[in-house]
């Protein structure tokens, strides 16, 4: 197998466990819009390196196959011996698992560090709202112009500053004050610039949301206590 192809193959194989770790990290921690691209790439590589290191330590303890999938000589053997291919299955599976564990440990460390430092922890309110509370809900969006739309939030920029959090609303319906209802518009999608956004709310979905106070009931009693 040509050296160039072997090198590219090793790079792809070595990076993928880091992608798994990065995915787990972002799910648990969130997205920092202030982060530079090179910081994310460096963290991804770090998760992959930690993942293969964890597997190497475990394989040495249990006498498993070493991480041969990152060695060029391994693929030279594969090109001449097809039966040698299964020998990289366990090491690479261990590398994938190690990358995931590295991502989990990285997220745990980031949250722990944020707790004892002056910096705020991820995710921010916007990140948490869009990723955790909006899915499977209709949303109501109020604009600075006074217009109010309801629809499905198709896209919302998370990894962006507050001035760049544009939205795409699917099946938008415009609120009509006379009928006190949302009237479906002929548009399938509507693009809303962040600067035009005033507020956004996720509508209650009875099948998945749990409420303490039923809709329409007073939160606090307005009556006076009777004196005996």
PyMOL commands that set and color helices and strands:
alter all, ss='L'
color gray80, all
select helices_A, chain A and resi 3-29+37-62+68-70+72-80+82-84+87-115+125-133+162-164+194-196
alter helices_A, ss='H'
color red, helices_A
select strands_A, chain A and resi 139-143+148-156+167-176+181-184+189-192+197-202
alter strands_A, ss='S'
color yellow, strands_A
deselect
rebuild
show_as cartoon
